[in-house]
């Protein structure tokens, strides 16, 4: 029997510990990082993106939260979306408001400061603006279909429109290894080695998109509650204001 030195024993023990940790993290030590997953991590990046888009389109509901930069504005979103409805909060240019869509009817709910625009972004903060703000404070204001605000904000409440525009990476696609998002194993794909955006796709269950970093610093979004339905209904008549053909923000 060949004697084993204490140093060799310690090195072997440490190697075993590191290997065990690596297996838990699904990397290294000869382990298969895709073992026990949905298998999309073994696919080319183009197919991973395609599977993720198919999975996203295959369920009716999702929640997304994060930032989107568009048209020179940065929007902070926390929205729950499905085909026939959407609701959530938006912050833009220092102003926060809520959006609610039921069918084709869009509502905007905000505080008096938003409507009176006392910060100089529209009105002069005078008595007329204050009166508007008091009238609309905390009310669900119907947004006319032809109002610019409808075109600007309704897309934030539409699952298909929003995801079709967001789940796109620019440039040649490539895989960027296995990662983790909130305890869920993901495969990351990139456009143009990251400058065209990155998308983390779940390796557990359906290959849903879980995190998107948009190209050019145009925002970061997290996706959750895929397929989890939520209830949306028309606001009570006493909480609703029909402002007519055009909102005071237009």
C-alpha positions in Angstrom: 0.0 0.0 0.0 1.4 3.4 -1.0 1.2 6.0 1.8 -0.8 9.1 1.1 0.5 12.4 2.3 -1.8 14.7 4.4 -1.4 17.5 1.8 -2.6 15.2 -1.0 -5.6 14.2 1.1 -6.5 17.9 1.7 -6.2 18.7 -1.9 -8.4 15.9 -2.9 -11.0 16.9 -0.3 -11.0 20.5 -1.5 -11.3 19.3 -5.1 -14.3 17.3 -4.2 -15.9 20.2 -2.4 -15.4 22.6 -5.3 -16.7 20.0 -7.7 -19.8 19.6 -5.6 -20.4 23.3 -5.6 -19.9 23.5 -9.3 -22.5 20.7 -9.9 -24.9 22.7 -7.8 -24.2 25.7 -10.0 -24.4 23.5 -13.1 -20.9 24.2 -14.3 -17.5 22.5 -14.3 -16.0 19.2 -13.1 -17.2 17.5 -16.2 -20.9 18.0 -15.3 -23.5 18.8 -18.0 -24.8 22.3 -17.3 -28.0 21.4 -19.2 -28.7 18.3 -17.3 -32.3 18.4 -15.9 -33.1 21.5 -17.9 -35.6 22.1 -20.8 -32.7 21.6 -23.2 -32.7 25.0 -25.0 -29.2 25.7 -23.7 -27.9 23.1 -26.2 -29.4 25.0 -29.1 -27.9 27.7 -31.3 -28.6 31.2 -30.2 -31.0 31.9 -33.0 -33.1 28.9 -32.0 -33.0 29.9 -28.4 -34.4 33.3 -29.2 -37.1 31.7 -31.4 -38.1 29.3 -28.7 -38.3 32.2 -26.2 -40.5 34.2 -28.5 -42.8 31.2 -29.1 -43.1 30.6 -25.4 -43.9 34.2 -24.7 -46.6 34.2 -27.4 -48.0 30.9 -26.2 -49.4 32.3 -22.9 -51.8 35.1 -22.3 -50.4 36.9 -19.4 -47.1 38.3 -18.1 -45.7 40.9 -15.8 -42.8 43.2 -16.8 -40.9 45.7 -14.7 -38.0 47.9 -15.5 -37.1 50.8 -17.8 -37.6 51.5 -21.4 -36.0 54.4 -23.2 -37.9 55.6 -26.3 -38.4 58.9 -28.1 -36.0 60.7 -25.8 -38.0 59.7 -22.7 -37.2 57.1 -20.0 -40.2 55.2 -18.8 -40.2 53.2 -15.7 -42.8 50.4 -16.0 -44.5 47.9 -13.8 -47.2 46.4 -15.9 -49.3 43.3 -16.0 -50.4 42.4 -19.5 -52.7 40.1 -21.4 -54.4 40.3 -24.8 -57.6 41.9 -23.8 -56.4 44.0 -20.9 -53.5 45.6 -19.1 -52.8 47.6 -16.0 -49.9 49.0 -14.0 -47.8 52.1 -13.3 -45.6 54.3 -15.4 -43.2 57.0 -14.4 -41.8 59.4 -17.0 -40.2 62.8 -16.7 -40.6 62.7 -13.0 -44.4 62.2 -13.2 -46.1 58.9 -12.1 -49.5 57.6 -13.3 -51.4 54.4 -13.7 -52.7 52.9 -16.9 -55.7 50.6 -17.3 -56.9 49.1 -20.5 -60.1 47.1 -20.7 -60.7 45.9 -24.3 -60.0 49.0 -26.4 -60.8 51.5 -23.7 -57.7 53.1 -22.1 -57.8 54.9 -18.8 -55.2 57.1 -17.2 -55.2 57.8 -13.4 -52.9 60.3 -11.8 -52.7 62.9 -9.0 -53.6 66.6 -9.3 -49.9 67.6 -9.9 -49.8 65.5 -13.0 -52.9 67.1 -14.5 -52.2 70.7 -13.5 -48.6 70.5 -14.7 -47.5 73.0 -12.2 -43.9 72.2 -12.9 -44.0 74.2 -16.1 -44.2 71.3 -18.6 -47.5 72.5 -20.0 -49.7 74.9 -18.1 -48.5 77.9 -16.1 -49.7 76.5 -12.8 -52.4 79.1 -12.5 -56.0 78.7 -11.4 -57.2 77.1 -14.5 -54.5 74.4 -14.3 -55.3 73.9 -10.6 -59.0 73.5 -11.3 -58.2 70.8 -13.9 -55.9 69.0 -11.4 -58.5 69.0 -8.7 -61.2 67.7 -11.1 -59.1 64.8 -12.3 -57.2 64.0 -9.1 -57.3 60.3 -8.5 -59.9 59.7 -11.2 -59.8 57.2 -14.1 -59.8 59.5 -17.1 -61.0 58.0 -20.4 -58.4 58.5 -23.1 -60.0 59.3 -26.5 -58.8 57.0 -29.2 -57.7 59.9 -31.4 -55.8 61.7 -28.6 -52.0 61.6 -28.9 -51.8 60.2 -25.4 -53.7 57.1 -26.5 -51.1 56.4 -29.2 -48.3 57.1 -26.8 -49.4 55.0 -23.9 -51.7 52.3 -25.1 -48.8 50.2 -26.3 -47.6 49.9 -22.7 -50.8 47.9 -22.0 -50.7 45.5 -24.9 -48.7 42.3 -24.5 -48.2 41.4 -28.2 -47.2 44.9 -29.2 -44.8 45.5 -26.3 -43.1 42.1 -26.5 -42.8 42.1 -30.3 -41.0 45.3 -30.1 -38.8 44.4 -27.1 -37.8 40.8 -27.6 -35.4 41.6 -30.4 -31.6 41.5 -30.2 -29.5 43.4 -32.8 -26.6 42.0 -34.7 -25.2 38.4 -34.9 -26.6 36.2 -32.1 -24.4 34.1 -29.8 -24.7 32.2 -26.5 -23.0 33.8 -23.5 -23.1 30.9 -21.0 -25.3 29.7 -18.2 -26.4 32.2 -15.5 -29.0 32.5 -12.8 -31.9 34.9 -12.4 -33.6 34.9 -8.9 -32.8 31.3 -8.4 -33.8 30.1 -11.9 -31.1 28.8 -14.2 -31.0 30.7 -17.5 -29.1 30.6 -20.8 -28.0 34.1 -21.9 -27.9 35.1 -25.6 -26.4 38.3 -26.9 -26.6 40.4 -30.0 -23.3 41.6 -31.5 -21.4 40.3 -28.4 -23.6 42.3 -26.0 -23.7 45.7 -27.8 -26.9 44.6 -29.5 -28.6 43.6 -26.2 -28.8 40.5 -24.0 -31.6 38.1 -23.2 -31.8 35.6 -20.4 -34.0 32.6 -21.2 -35.2 30.2 -18.6 -33.8 26.7 -18.6 -36.5 25.5 -16.2 -39.9 24.7 -17.5 -40.9 26.7 -20.5 -38.1 28.7 -22.1 -39.6 32.1 -21.1 -37.7 35.3 -21.4 -36.7 36.4 -17.8 -34.5 39.4 -18.3 -33.7 41.7 -21.2 -31.0 44.4 -21.5 -31.8 46.5 -24.6 -29.2 47.6 -27.0 -27.7 51.0 -26.7 -28.6 51.5 -23.1 -32.3 51.6 -24.0 -33.5 50.0 -20.8 -33.6 46.8 -18.8 -36.7 44.7 -18.1 -37.5 41.7 -16.0 -40.3 39.3 -16.9 -42.3 37.2 -14.5 -45.7 35.6 -13.8 -45.8 34.1 -17.2 -49.3 32.6 -17.8 -50.6 33.9 -14.4 -54.0 35.4 -15.0 -55.2 38.6 -13.3 -58.5 40.3 -13.0 -59.2 43.6 -14.7 -62.6 45.4 -14.8 -64.0 48.8 -15.7 -63.6 51.4 -13.0 -66.8 52.5 -11.2 -68.7 55.3 -12.9 -68.1 57.5 -9.8 -64.4 57.1 -10.3 -64.4 57.9 -14.0 -64.1 61.1 -15.9 -64.9 61.3 -19.7 -62.9 64.4 -20.7 -64.2 64.4 -24.2 -62.3 64.5 -27.4 -58.9 65.5 -26.1 -57.0 65.3 -22.8 -55.6 68.4 -21.1 -52.1 66.8 -21.5 -52.2 66.9 -25.3 
